[in-house]
Each structure stands twice: as C-alpha cells, then as structure tokens.
Amino acid sequence: MTLVLASASPRRAELLRQIGVQFLCLPVDIDETVRVAESARDYVLRLAQEKAQAGFARHGDPSVWSLGSDTTVTLGGEILGKPLDHDDAVAMLHRLSGQHHQVMTAVALVGADGCRSAVVVTDVTFRPLTHDQIEAYCVTGEPMDKAGGYGIQGMGGVFVESIHGSYSSVVGLPLAETAQLLAEAGLAPWHNWPDHRNNSTEARAPKYE
C-alpha cells in the first residue's frame, strides 16, 4: 500500500473510495487546540499537515504517502469546532439558523520529499430553523463529531438552503484538490479506474469472419 489516510473519519474514507483510491486507514491523535490569533485558514491547514506528518511518521515507510485533512466552520470569522455536548450543539445550530457561513477544509499529502497541501473554502447558507427542528436533530447524535454541529451528507442536509463551492469539501475532503495532490505524487486516482470494455458483451462475444 502506497497511501495511508491519517484519519478515522468514515466520511473521508468513503470519499477516497468513491474516486477509486486504495489506501490504509491509520488514525492519528494530535492536539486540535486553536492557537492565539490563529486564523481559520491557518488552523485547518496546520492540522491537516500535522495529521499527515503524524501518519507518515507512524507508518515508518519512506516510500509511503500520508494524507491528512481537517475541516472547520466559521461564522462571522469565528471558528465553530465540534460541539462539546448536546447543549453546545443546540446553541451552535441556533447561531447558524438562517445565516451564511463558510466551511474550510484543508488537505495535505506528506511523503519523503516533503508536503503538498491545499485549502478549499465553501459558502453555505442555512434556512431558518425552529428550536424543535434543532432539538430533533441533536438528539440523533449526528452533530457531535462534526465541525459546526451538522453533517451535510446526513440528516443535517435538510438545513442547507444553498451551497457555493465544493460539496465534497463540506463533507470532509475536497475531491478535485485531493486528486490533484495525489496526481502530483504519482498516485493519480484515474490510473486505478476500471475499463468497462474489458467486461462488455462486445469484448466477450466471439468474432466470425
């Protein structure tokens, strides 16, 4: 295996599989505390790079590439991380109700020759939410492990009125940028895509003169 995903996120793993990437999941544990005066962009980029570097170091094979990613939500410039508890999730979603916010996802690829990275910013608008809707969502438990307290790919998708930018980035991994980083490292996903002609009826049919 030439690629490790330095994450335990099932969403990121599924997105990688979606584009035909083969990888080994290798979760890492890093300090995700925001530094004083650190911008949201710098924050997600630093965490993505630290995750990728930790995955590379943990695996220990210099021929392997390590992919790390991190996502955060910002509202009026303020970073909204993962909810601390049920009440925090409720409060967070009340703040997002009817508002525009940004989702920033950074992806980093680390190998023996260094680090490649990208940051993707997507604008998301929530429709106005009632307290009952927010409570009903929060008791499902879905918000608890997600930046901003919602998952666009899950039940929380009903709260999203519009999105301008990368949907996959909001889910947790910007596919276009990730594929480009992998291609630059010689791991282009499309090299693994199946050739349907090898399984077609035409290819299997006998030929007669």
Buried (B, 14 or more C-beta within 10 A) or exposed (E): EBBBBBBEBEBBBEBBEEBBBEBEBBBBEBEBEBEEEEBBBBBBBBBBBBBBBBBBEBBEEEEBBBBBBBBBBBBEEEBBBBBEEBEBBBBBBBBBBEBBBBBBBBBBBBBEEEBBBBBBBBEBBBEEBEEEBBEEBBEEEBBBBBBBBBBBBBBBBEBBEEBEBBBBBBBBBBBEBBBBBBEEBEBBBEEEEEEEEEEEEEEEEEEEE
